Each structure stands twice: as C-alpha cells, then as structure tokens.
Amino acid sequence: MIRTLLGIGGILVVLVPGRVIELYENLAIENPDECPPKDWVAPAIRAEGIGLVILSLLGGKGFSAFMKVGIVAGTLAAIFPRQYAAFGFGVSWKQPDSIEWKAGFFPALRVMGAFSVLFSYCALKEQRSQ
C-alpha cells in the first residue's frame, strides 16, 4: 500500500515539478520572487520522481535504502528544522540569504519530518512482512 502511494506521488512529481516548487515556496517563503530556485531544481525534482516510481515498482533493497534515508532526513528535519531548511534552500535556491521564512514554517517542517520518519518506518515494516 505504501509503495503504491509513493509510486503515485512519484508520478505526480514527474508530471508537475514546477507545482512541487510552488508548493514548497508557498509553504516556506514570504518573498519567492526575490530568491528563485536554481535552474537545475525542476529537473532534479523530476528525476527524484522517476526514482520514486522505479523504487516503488521494484521494492527490495533499493526501496529499503530509500526509506532509511527518509528516516534520517525526517529525523534531521524534525530535530533541526532551521538548519535543515538553511542547508536545503542554500544548495537549491538563488540568493538563499535573502529568503524570508514564513511564520509557522519551522513547526510545520518539524511535523513533516516526523511524518517522514513514521511513513518510512511503516513502509519498512510493511516490506519486511511481505
């Protein structure tokens, strides 16, 4: 079930990477026009979606490894949301120092990180039981 959900999510990401960027910007940034993403971000998001689809279809060790990365990344986002966002946006956005964070973004990032940990753990548990 979880692999199916991830596969569907991967297809959506492949089809509309620009919408994914807009979603992140709407959630996180007050001034997205002043600090746009770098040119490689949309193709990278599309590639991530392709990877999600492939891993979801194949399962196995690759899927398990990806879920373990989800646990690590989610834990970091939940515990250190400011540093997590600063690193991610610093690598991916032009002029990251000019980003004005939306109020409530960091608590939301903590929740998303915790959800990632739970979701990834459940996916691993589900895969082991098959």
N, CA, C and O atoms as a GROMACS GRO file, in nm:
protein
  520
    1MET      N    1   0.081  -0.121   0.000
    1MET     CA    2   0.000   0.000   0.000
    1MET      C    3   0.085   0.127   0.000
    1MET      O    4   0.062   0.220  -0.077
    2ILE      N    5   0.185   0.128   0.089
    2ILE     CA    6   0.271   0.247   0.099
    2ILE      C    7   0.354   0.263  -0.027
    2ILE      O    8   0.372   0.375  -0.076
    3ARG      N    9   0.405   0.152  -0.080
    3ARG     CA   10   0.481   0.162  -0.206
    3ARG      C   11   0.394   0.216  -0.317
    3ARG      O   12   0.441   0.294  -0.400
    4THR      N   13   0.267   0.177  -0.320
    4THR     CA   14   0.175   0.228  -0.421
    4THR      C   15   0.157   0.378  -0.406
    4THR      O   16   0.160   0.452  -0.505
    5LEU      N   17   0.139   0.425  -0.283
    5LEU     CA   18   0.124   0.569  -0.259
    5LEU      C   19   0.249   0.646  -0.303
    5LEU      O   20   0.239   0.752  -0.365
    6LEU      N   21   0.365   0.592  -0.271
    6LEU     CA   22   0.489   0.657  -0.313
    6LEU      C   23   0.503   0.658  -0.465
    6LEU      O   24   0.549   0.757  -0.523
    7GLY      N   25   0.463   0.551  -0.528
    7GLY     CA   26   0.469   0.546  -0.674
    7GLY      C   27   0.378   0.650  -0.738
    7GLY      O   28   0.417   0.716  -0.834
    8ILE      N   29   0.258   0.664  -0.684
    8ILE     CA   30   0.164   0.764  -0.735
    8ILE      C   31   0.220   0.904  -0.711
    8ILE      O   32   0.212   0.990  -0.798
    9GLY      N   33   0.277   0.925  -0.592
    9GLY     CA   34   0.341   1.054  -0.564
    9GLY      C   35   0.456   1.082  -0.659
    9GLY      O   36   0.474   1.195  -0.704
   10GLY      N   37   0.533   0.979  -0.690
   10GLY     CA   38   0.643   0.994  -0.785
   10GLY      C   39   0.595   1.034  -0.924
   10GLY      O   40   0.657   1.117  -0.989
   11ILE      N   41   0.484   0.973  -0.968
   11ILE     CA   42   0.427   1.009  -1.099
   11ILE      C   43   0.385   1.155  -1.099
   11ILE      O   44   0.411   1.227  -1.196
   12LEU      N   45   0.321   1.200  -0.992
   12LEU     CA   46   0.279   1.341  -0.984
   12LEU      C   47   0.399   1.435  -0.990
   12LEU      O   48   0.396   1.538  -1.057
   13VAL      N   49   0.505   1.399  -0.919
   13VAL     CA   50   0.625   1.482  -0.917
   13VAL      C   51   0.689   1.488  -1.055
   13VAL      O   52   0.737   1.593  -1.097
   14VAL      N   53   0.689   1.375  -1.126
   14VAL     CA   54   0.744   1.372  -1.262
   14VAL      C   55   0.664   1.464  -1.354
   14VAL      O   56   0.721   1.536  -1.436
   15LEU      N   57   0.532   1.461  -1.340
   15LEU     CA   58   0.445   1.537  -1.430
   15LEU      C   59   0.445   1.687  -1.403
   15LEU      O   60   0.434   1.766  -1.497
   16VAL      N   61   0.457   1.727  -1.277
   16VAL     CA   62   0.443   1.870  -1.243
   16VAL      C   63   0.550   1.915  -1.143
   16VAL      O   64   0.516   1.956  -1.031
   17PRO      N   65   0.678   1.910  -1.180
   17PRO     CA   66   0.780   1.953  -1.085
   17PRO      C   67   0.769   2.101  -1.049
   17PRO      O   68   0.805   2.141  -0.938
   18GLY      N   69   0.721   2.182  -1.141
   18GLY     CA   70   0.702   2.324  -1.111
   18GLY      C   71   0.601   2.347  -1.001
   18GLY      O   72   0.617   2.437  -0.919
   19ARG      N   73   0.498   2.265  -0.999
   19ARG     CA   74   0.398   2.276  -0.892
   19ARG      C   75   0.456   2.236  -0.757
   19ARG      O   76   0.420   2.292  -0.654
   20VAL      N   77   0.547   2.139  -0.758
   20VAL     CA   78   0.614   2.098  -0.635
   20VAL      C   79   0.696   2.216  -0.581
   20VAL      O   80   0.694   2.244  -0.461
   21ILE      N   81   0.767   2.283  -0.669
   21ILE     CA   82   0.844   2.401  -0.628
   21ILE      C   83   0.751   2.508  -0.572
   21ILE      O   84   0.779   2.566  -0.467
   22GLU      N   85   0.641   2.534  -0.641
   22GLU     CA   86   0.545   2.634  -0.592
   22GLU      C   87   0.490   2.595  -0.455
   22GLU      O   88   0.473   2.682  -0.369
   23LEU      N   89   0.464   2.468  -0.435
   23LEU     CA   90   0.413   2.421  -0.306
   23LEU      C   91   0.513   2.452  -0.195
   23LEU      O   92   0.476   2.505  -0.091
   24TYR      N   93   0.641   2.418  -0.218
   24TYR     CA   94   0.744   2.448  -0.119
   24TYR      C   95   0.755   2.598  -0.095
   24TYR      O   96   0.765   2.643   0.020
   25GLU      N   97   0.754   2.675  -0.203
   25GLU     CA   98   0.765   2.820  -0.187
   25GLU      C   99   0.646   2.876  -0.110
   25GLU      O  100   0.663   2.960  -0.022
   26ASN      N  101   0.526   2.830  -0.142
   26ASN     CA  102   0.407   2.880  -0.072
   26ASN      C  103   0.407   2.842   0.075
   26ASN      O  104   0.357   2.917   0.159
   27LEU      N  105   0.464   2.728   0.106
   27LEU     CA  106   0.469   2.683   0.245
   27LEU      C  107   0.578   2.756   0.323
   27LEU      O  108   0.560   2.788   0.440
   28ALA      N  109   0.692   2.783   0.257
   28ALA     CA  110   0.811   2.825   0.331
   28ALA      C  111   0.851   2.971   0.317
   28ALA      O  112   0.900   3.030   0.414
   29ILE      N  113   0.832   3.030   0.200
   29ILE     CA  114   0.899   3.157   0.170
   29ILE      C  115   0.800   3.272   0.154
   29ILE      O  116   0.700   3.261   0.083
   30GLU      N  117   0.829   3.382   0.222
   30GLU     CA  118   0.748   3.504   0.209
   30GLU      C  119   0.776   3.577   0.079
   30GLU      O  120   0.686   3.640   0.022
   31ASN      N  121   0.900   3.571   0.032
   31ASN     CA  122   0.943   3.651  -0.083
   31ASN      C  123   1.000   3.564  -0.195
   31ASN      O  124   1.117   3.580  -0.230
   32PRO      N  125   0.922   3.472  -0.253
   32PRO     CA  126   0.978   3.381  -0.353
   32PRO      C  127   1.028   3.450  -0.480
   32PRO      O  128   1.115   3.395  -0.548
   33ASP      N  129   0.976   3.567  -0.514
   33ASP     CA  130   1.022   3.637  -0.634
   33ASP      C  131   1.165   3.689  -0.620
   33ASP      O  132   1.234   3.709  -0.719
   34GLU      N  133   1.208   3.711  -0.497
   34GLU     CA  134   1.342   3.763  -0.472
   34GLU      C  135   1.448   3.655  -0.463
   34GLU      O  136   1.567   3.684  -0.467
   35CYS      N  137   1.406   3.531  -0.451
   35CYS     CA  138   1.502   3.422  -0.435
   35CYS      C  139   1.448   3.295  -0.502
   35CYS      O  140   1.402   3.203  -0.435
   36PRO      N  141   1.454   3.292  -0.635
   36PRO     CA  142   1.401   3.177  -0.709
   36PRO      C  143   1.492   3.055  -0.696
   36PRO      O  144   1.608   3.068  -0.657
   37PRO      N  145   1.439   2.937  -0.728
   37PRO     CA  146   1.523   2.817  -0.726
   37PRO      C  147   1.626   2.821  -0.839
   37PRO      O  148   1.607   2.890  -0.940
   38LYS      N  149   1.733   2.748  -0.821
   38LYS     CA  150   1.834   2.738  -0.926
   38LYS      C  151   1.776   2.659  -1.043
   38LYS      O  152   1.678   2.585  -1.027
   39ASP      N  153   1.837   2.674  -1.160
   39ASP     CA  154   1.784   2.616  -1.282
   39ASP      C  155   1.777   2.463  -1.279
   39ASP      O  156   1.693   2.405  -1.349
   40TRP      N  157   1.860   2.398  -1.202
   40TRP     CA  158   1.863   2.252  -1.201
   40TRP      C  159   1.759   2.190  -1.108
   40TRP      O  160   1.744   2.068  -1.107
   41VAL      N  161   1.688   2.271  -1.029
   41VAL     CA  162   1.598   2.216  -0.928
   41VAL      C  163   1.480   2.140  -0.990
   41VAL      O  164   1.450   2.029  -0.947
   42ALA      N  165   1.414   2.198  -1.089
   42ALA     CA  166   1.298   2.129  -1.150
   42ALA      C  167   1.339   1.996  -1.214
   42ALA      O  168   1.272   1.896  -1.191
   43PRO      N  169   1.448   1.991  -1.293
   43PRO     CA  170   1.489   1.860  -1.345
   43PRO      C  171   1.528   1.761  -1.235
   43PRO      O  172   1.504   1.641  -1.249
   44ALA      N  173   1.587   1.809  -1.127
   44ALA     CA  174   1.623   1.721  -1.016
   44ALA      C  175   1.499   1.665  -0.948
   44ALA      O  176   1.496   1.548  -0.910
   45ILE      N  177   1.396   1.749  -0.933
   45ILE     CA  178   1.271   1.703  -0.874
   45ILE      C  179   1.207   1.597  -0.963
   45ILE      O  180   1.156   1.496  -0.914
   46ARG      N  181   1.210   1.620  -1.094
   46ARG     CA  182   1.156   1.522  -1.188
   46ARG      C  183   1.235   1.390  -1.178
   46ARG      O  184   1.175   1.283  -1.177
   47ALA      N  185   1.366   1.398  -1.170
   47ALA     CA  186   1.449   1.277  -1.156
   47ALA      C  187   1.417   1.204  -1.026
   47ALA      O  188   1.414   1.080  -1.022
   48GLU      N  189   1.394   1.279  -0.919
   48GLU     CA  190   1.356   1.216  -0.793
   48GLU      C  191   1.224   1.142  -0.808
   48GLU      O  192   1.207   1.032  -0.755
   49GLY      N  193   1.131   1.202  -0.880
   49GLY     CA  194   1.002   1.136  -0.904
   49GLY      C  195   1.019   1.007  -0.982
   49GLY      O  196   0.955   0.906  -0.952
   50ILE      N  197   1.106   1.009  -1.083
   50ILE     CA  198   1.133   0.887  -1.161
   50ILE      C  199   1.192   0.780  -1.069
   50ILE      O  200   1.155   0.663  -1.075
   51GLY      N  201   1.285   0.822  -0.984
   51GLY     CA  202   1.344   0.728  -0.888
   51GLY      C  203   1.239   0.670  -0.794
   51GLY      O  204   1.241   0.550  -0.766
   52LEU      N  205   1.148   0.754  -0.747
   52LEU     CA  206   1.041   0.706  -0.659
   52LEU      C  207   0.955   0.601  -0.729
   52LEU      O  208   0.921   0.498  -0.670
   53VAL      N  209   0.921   0.626  -0.854
   53VAL     CA  210   0.839   0.532  -0.929
   53VAL      C  211   0.913   0.399  -0.944
   53VAL      O  212   0.856   0.293  -0.920
   54ILE      N  213   1.038   0.405  -0.984
   54ILE     CA  214   1.116   0.282  -1.006
   54ILE      C  215   1.131   0.204  -0.876
   54ILE      O  216   1.108   0.083  -0.872
   55LEU      N  217   1.170   0.274  -0.768
   55LEU     CA  218   1.188   0.206  -0.640
   55LEU      C  219   1.056   0.149  -0.588
   55LEU      O  220   1.054   0.041  -0.528
   56SER      N  221   0.948   0.220  -0.610
   56SER     CA  222   0.817   0.170  -0.567
   56SER      C  223   0.775   0.046  -0.644
   56SER      O  224   0.713  -0.044  -0.588
   57LEU      N  225   0.808   0.042  -0.772
   57LEU     CA  226   0.774  -0.075  -0.853
   57LEU      C  227   0.861  -0.196  -0.818
   57LEU      O  228   0.812  -0.309  -0.811
   58LEU      N  229   0.989  -0.171  -0.796
   58LEU     CA  230   1.082  -0.282  -0.774
   58LEU      C  231   1.084  -0.331  -0.630
   58LEU      O  232   1.100  -0.450  -0.605
   59GLY      N  233   1.069  -0.239  -0.534
   59GLY     CA  234   1.079  -0.279  -0.394
   59GLY      C  235   1.222  -0.320  -0.364
   59GLY      O  236   1.316  -0.263  -0.417
   60GLY      N  237   1.237  -0.418  -0.278
   60GLY     CA  238   1.368  -0.475  -0.248
   60GLY      C  239   1.460  -0.384  -0.170
   60GLY      O  240   1.416  -0.294  -0.099
   61LYS      N  241   1.591  -0.410  -0.184
   61LYS     CA  242   1.692  -0.339  -0.106
   61LYS      C  243   1.699  -0.191  -0.141
   61LYS      O  244   1.724  -0.107  -0.054
   62GLY      N  245   1.678  -0.158  -0.269
   62GLY     CA  246   1.681  -0.017  -0.309
   62GLY      C  247   1.572   0.063  -0.241
   62GLY      O  248   1.595   0.173  -0.192
   63PHE      N  249   1.452   0.006  -0.237
   63PHE     CA  250   1.340   0.072  -0.170
   63PHE      C  251   1.368   0.085  -0.021
   63PHE      O  252   1.343   0.190   0.039
   64SER      N  253   1.420  -0.022   0.040
   64SER     CA  254   1.452  -0.018   0.184
   64SER      C  255   1.556   0.089   0.213
   64SER      O  256   1.543   0.162   0.312
   65ALA      N  257   1.657   0.099   0.129
   65ALA     CA  258   1.761   0.201   0.149
   65ALA      C  259   1.701   0.341   0.139
   65ALA      O  260   1.736   0.430   0.217
   66PHE      N  261   1.611   0.360   0.043
   66PHE     CA  262   1.547   0.491   0.027
   66PHE      C  263   1.463   0.525   0.150
   66PHE      O  264   1.463   0.640   0.194
   67MET      N  265   1.394   0.428   0.205
   67MET     CA  266   1.314   0.452   0.325
   67MET      C  267   1.403   0.484   0.445
   67MET      O  268   1.365   0.563   0.531
   68LYS      N  269   1.520   0.422   0.452
   68LYS     CA  270   1.612   0.453   0.560
   68LYS      C  271   1.665   0.596   0.548
   68LYS      O  272   1.685   0.665   0.649
   69VAL      N  273   1.687   0.640   0.425
   69VAL     CA  274   1.724   0.780   0.403
   69VAL      C  275   1.610   0.871   0.449
   69VAL      O  276   1.635   0.976   0.508
   70GLY      N  277   1.485   0.830   0.422
   70GLY     CA  278   1.369   0.906   0.468
   70GLY      C  279   1.364   0.919   0.619
   70GLY      O  280   1.325   1.023   0.672
   71ILE      N  281   1.404   0.814   0.688
   71ILE     CA  282   1.408   0.819   0.834
   71ILE      C  283   1.514   0.917   0.882
   71ILE      O  284   1.489   0.997   0.973
   72VAL      N  285   1.632   0.911   0.822
   72VAL     CA  286   1.741   1.002   0.862
   72VAL      C  287   1.704   1.147   0.831
   72VAL      O  288   1.717   1.234   0.917
   73ALA      N  289   1.658   1.172   0.708
   73ALA     CA  290   1.622   1.309   0.669
   73ALA      C  291   1.507   1.361   0.754
   73ALA      O  292   1.509   1.476   0.798
   74GLY      N  293   1.408   1.278   0.777
   74GLY     CA  294   1.294   1.320   0.859
   74GLY      C  295   1.335   1.352   1.002
   74GLY      O  296   1.287   1.449   1.061
   75THR      N  297   1.425   1.271   1.056
   75THR     CA  298   1.474   1.296   1.192
   75THR      C  299   1.548   1.430   1.199
   75THR      O  300   1.528   1.508   1.292
   76LEU      N  301   1.633   1.455   1.100
   76LEU     CA  302   1.706   1.583   1.098
   76LEU      C  303   1.610   1.701   1.085
   76LEU      O  304   1.626   1.803   1.152
   77ALA      N  305   1.509   1.687   0.997
   77ALA     CA  306   1.412   1.796   0.979
   77ALA      C  307   1.331   1.820   1.106
   77ALA      O  308   1.301   1.934   1.140
   78ALA      N  309   1.297   1.713   1.176
   78ALA     CA  310   1.217   1.726   1.298
   78ALA      C  311   1.296   1.788   1.413
   78ALA      O  312   1.243   1.867   1.491
   79ILE      N  313   1.423   1.752   1.423
   79ILE     CA  314   1.504   1.800   1.535
   79ILE      C  315   1.571   1.935   1.507
   79ILE      O  316   1.581   2.020   1.596
   80PHE      N  317   1.616   1.953   1.383
   80PHE     CA  318   1.690   2.074   1.345
   80PHE      C  319   1.624   2.142   1.224
   80PHE      O  320   1.688   2.152   1.119
   81PRO      N  321   1.500   2.190   1.234
   81PRO     CA  322   1.432   2.241   1.114
   81PRO      C  323   1.499   2.362   1.051
   81PRO      O  324   1.501   2.373   0.928
   82ARG      N  325   1.552   2.452   1.130
   82ARG     CA  326   1.616   2.573   1.072
   82ARG      C  327   1.741   2.535   0.994
   82ARG      O  328   1.763   2.584   0.883
   83GLN      N  329   1.823   2.449   1.051
   83GLN     CA  330   1.945   2.408   0.984
   83GLN      C  331   1.914   2.324   0.860
   83GLN      O  332   1.980   2.337   0.757
   84TYR      N  333   1.814   2.240   0.871
   84TYR     CA  334   1.772   2.155   0.758
   84TYR      C  335   1.727   2.242   0.642
   84TYR      O  336   1.768   2.221   0.528
   85ALA      N  337   1.642   2.340   0.671
   85ALA     CA  338   1.593   2.430   0.566
   85ALA      C  339   1.706   2.517   0.511
   85ALA      O  340   1.716   2.536   0.390
   86ALA      N  341   1.791   2.569   0.599
   86ALA     CA  342   1.901   2.653   0.554
   86ALA      C  343   1.993   2.576   0.460
   86ALA      O  344   2.039   2.631   0.360
   87PHE      N  345   2.020   2.450   0.491
   87PHE     CA  346   2.106   2.370   0.404
   87PHE      C  347   2.036   2.344   0.270
   87PHE      O  348   2.093   2.370   0.164
   88GLY      N  349   1.914   2.293   0.275
   88GLY     CA  350   1.842   2.257   0.153
   88GLY      C  351   1.818   2.375   0.060
   88GLY      O  352   1.844   2.367  -0.060
   89PHE      N  353   1.768   2.483   0.116
   89PHE     CA  354   1.743   2.602   0.034
   89PHE      C  355   1.874   2.669  -0.005
   89PHE      O  356   1.882   2.729  -0.112
   90GLY      N  357   1.976   2.659   0.080
   90GLY     CA  358   2.106   2.716   0.048
   90GLY      C  359   2.169   2.651  -0.074
   90GLY      O  360   2.235   2.718  -0.154
   91VAL      N  361   2.149   2.522  -0.088
   91VAL     CA  362   2.203   2.449  -0.202
   91VAL      C  363   2.118   2.472  -0.327
   91VAL      O  364   2.171   2.481  -0.438
   92SER      N  365   1.986   2.483  -0.310
   92SER     CA  366   1.894   2.478  -0.422
   92SER      C  367   1.838   2.610  -0.471
   92SER      O  368   1.787   2.618  -0.582
   93TRP      N  369   1.845   2.714  -0.391
   93TRP     CA  370   1.783   2.841  -0.428
   93TRP      C  371   1.887   2.948  -0.454
   93TRP      O  372   1.992   2.951  -0.389
   94LYS      N  373   1.858   3.037  -0.548
   94LYS     CA  374   1.944   3.152  -0.574
   94LYS      C  375   1.923   3.250  -0.459
   94LYS      O  376   1.811   3.266  -0.411
   95GLN      N  377   2.027   3.315  -0.417
   95GLN     CA  378   2.021   3.416  -0.311
   95GLN      C  379   1.952   3.364  -0.184
   95GLN      O  380   1.857   3.426  -0.136
   96PRO      N  381   1.997   3.252  -0.130
   96PRO     CA  382   1.930   3.195  -0.012
   96PRO      C  383   1.936   3.285   0.111
   96PRO      O  384   1.852   3.274   0.201
   97ASP      N  385   2.034   3.373   0.116
   97ASP     CA  386   2.044   3.462   0.232
   97ASP      C  387   1.932   3.565   0.236
   97ASP      O  388   1.906   3.625   0.340
   98SER      N  389   1.865   3.586   0.122
   98SER     CA  390   1.756   3.684   0.120
   98SER      C  391   1.618   3.620   0.145
   98SER      O  392   1.516   3.689   0.138
   99ILE      N  393   1.616   3.491   0.173
   99ILE     CA  394   1.488   3.424   0.199
   99ILE      C  395   1.429   3.476   0.330
   99ILE      O  396   1.497   3.482   0.432
  100GLU      N  397   1.303   3.512   0.323
  100GLU     CA  398   1.227   3.548   0.442
  100GLU      C  399   1.131   3.432   0.468
  100GLU      O  400   1.040   3.405   0.390
  101TRP      N  401   1.154   3.363   0.580
  101TRP     CA  402   1.075   3.244   0.612
  101TRP      C  403   0.936   3.283   0.660
  101TRP      O  404   0.920   3.381   0.733
  102LYS      N  405   0.838   3.207   0.619
  102LYS     CA  406   0.700   3.231   0.665
  102LYS      C  407   0.687   3.189   0.811
  102LYS      O  408   0.750   3.093   0.857
  103ALA      N  409   0.604   3.264   0.881
  103ALA     CA  410   0.574   3.228   1.019
  103ALA      C  411   0.509   3.090   1.020
  103ALA      O  412   0.422   3.061   0.936
  104GLY      N  413   0.548   3.007   1.110
  104GLY     CA  414   0.490   2.875   1.120
  104GLY      C  415   0.556   2.770   1.032
  104GLY      O  416   0.520   2.652   1.040
  105PHE      N  417   0.652   2.811   0.948
  105PHE     CA  418   0.716   2.713   0.860
  105PHE      C  419   0.797   2.611   0.939
  105PHE      O  420   0.789   2.491   0.911
  106PHE      N  421   0.876   2.656   1.036
  106PHE     CA  422   0.963   2.562   1.106
  106PHE      C  423   0.886   2.461   1.190
  106PHE      O  424   0.924   2.344   1.192
  107PRO      N  425   0.779   2.500   1.260
  107PRO     CA  426   0.698   2.396   1.326
  107PRO      C  427   0.636   2.299   1.224
  107PRO      O  428   0.627   2.179   1.251
  108ALA      N  429   0.595   2.350   1.109
  108ALA     CA  430   0.539   2.262   1.005
  108ALA      C  431   0.646   2.167   0.953
  108ALA      O  432   0.618   2.051   0.925
  109LEU      N  433   0.769   2.215   0.940
  109LEU     CA  434   0.878   2.130   0.895
  109LEU      C  435   0.908   2.020   0.997
  109LEU      O  436   0.939   1.908   0.959
  110ARG      N  437   0.897   2.053   1.124
  110ARG     CA  438   0.912   1.950   1.228
  110ARG      C  439   0.808   1.840   1.211
  110ARG      O  440   0.840   1.721   1.219
  111VAL      N  441   0.684   1.880   1.187
  111VAL     CA  442   0.576   1.783   1.169
  111VAL      C  443   0.601   1.699   1.044
  111VAL      O  444   0.584   1.577   1.046
  112MET      N  445   0.641   1.765   0.933
  112MET     CA  446   0.669   1.690   0.810
  112MET      C  447   0.785   1.592   0.830
  112MET      O  448   0.783   1.481   0.777
  113GLY      N  449   0.885   1.633   0.907
  113GLY     CA  450   0.996   1.543   0.936
  113GLY      C  451   0.951   1.422   1.016
  113GLY      O  452   0.989   1.309   0.987
  114ALA      N  453   0.869   1.448   1.118
  114ALA     CA  454   0.816   1.337   1.199
  114ALA      C  455   0.729   1.244   1.114
  114ALA      O  456   0.735   1.122   1.129
  115PHE      N  457   0.650   1.302   1.025
  115PHE     CA  458   0.567   1.222   0.935
  115PHE      C  459   0.655   1.137   0.844
  115PHE      O  460   0.624   1.020   0.819
  116SER      N  461   0.763   1.194   0.794
  116SER     CA  462   0.855   1.120   0.708
  116SER      C  463   0.914   1.000   0.782
  116SER      O  464   0.926   0.891   0.725
  117VAL      N  465   0.951   1.020   0.906
  117VAL     CA  466   1.005   0.911   0.987
  117VAL      C  467   0.900   0.801   1.004
  117VAL      O  468   0.928   0.684   0.981
  118LEU      N  469   0.780   0.839   1.042
  118LEU     CA  470   0.673   0.742   1.064
  118LEU      C  471   0.637   0.669   0.935
  118LEU      O  472   0.625   0.546   0.933
  119PHE      N  473   0.621   0.744   0.827
  119PHE     CA  474   0.585   0.686   0.697
  119PHE      C  475   0.692   0.588   0.650
  119PHE      O  476   0.662   0.478   0.606
  120SER      N  477   0.818   0.629   0.662
  120SER     CA  478   0.929   0.544   0.618
  120SER      C  479   0.940   0.419   0.704
  120SER      O  480   0.964   0.309   0.653
  121TYR      N  481   0.921   0.434   0.834
  121TYR     CA  482   0.924   0.319   0.924
  121TYR      C  483   0.813   0.220   0.889
  121TYR      O  484   0.837   0.100   0.882
  122CYS      N  485   0.693   0.272   0.866
  122CYS     CA  486   0.580   0.185   0.830
  122CYS      C  487   0.605   0.115   0.697
  122CYS      O  488   0.568  -0.002   0.680
  123ALA      N  489   0.666   0.185   0.602
  123ALA     CA  490   0.698   0.124   0.473
  123ALA      C  491   0.798   0.010   0.491
  123ALA      O  492   0.784  -0.095   0.428
  124LEU      N  493   0.898   0.031   0.575
  124LEU     CA  494   0.995  -0.076   0.600
  124LEU      C  495   0.930  -0.195   0.670
  124LEU      O  496   0.956  -0.310   0.635
  125LYS      N  497   0.846  -0.166   0.766
  125LYS     CA  498   0.775  -0.273   0.838
  125LYS      C  499   0.685  -0.352   0.742
  125LYS      O  500   0.679  -0.475   0.748
  126GLU      N  501   0.616  -0.279   0.655
  126GLU     CA  502   0.527  -0.343   0.557
  126GLU      C  503   0.606  -0.431   0.462
  126GLU      O  504   0.563  -0.541   0.428
  127GLN      N  505   0.721  -0.383   0.418
  127GLN     CA  506   0.803  -0.460   0.324
  127GLN      C  507   0.857  -0.586   0.391
  127GLN      O  508   0.863  -0.692   0.328
  128ARG      N  509   0.898  -0.576   0.516
  128ARG     CA  510   0.951  -0.693   0.586
  128ARG      C  511   0.845  -0.801   0.603
  128ARG      O  512   0.878  -0.919   0.606
  129SER      N  513   0.720  -0.760   0.616
  129SER     CA  514   0.613  -0.859   0.638
  129SER      C  515   0.569  -0.928   0.509
  129SER      O  516   0.490  -1.022   0.514
  130GLN      N  517   0.619  -0.884   0.395
  130GLN     CA  518   0.579  -0.945   0.267
  130GLN      C  519   0.668  -1.060   0.228
  130GLN      O  520   0.647  -1.121   0.124
   0.00000   0.00000   0.00000
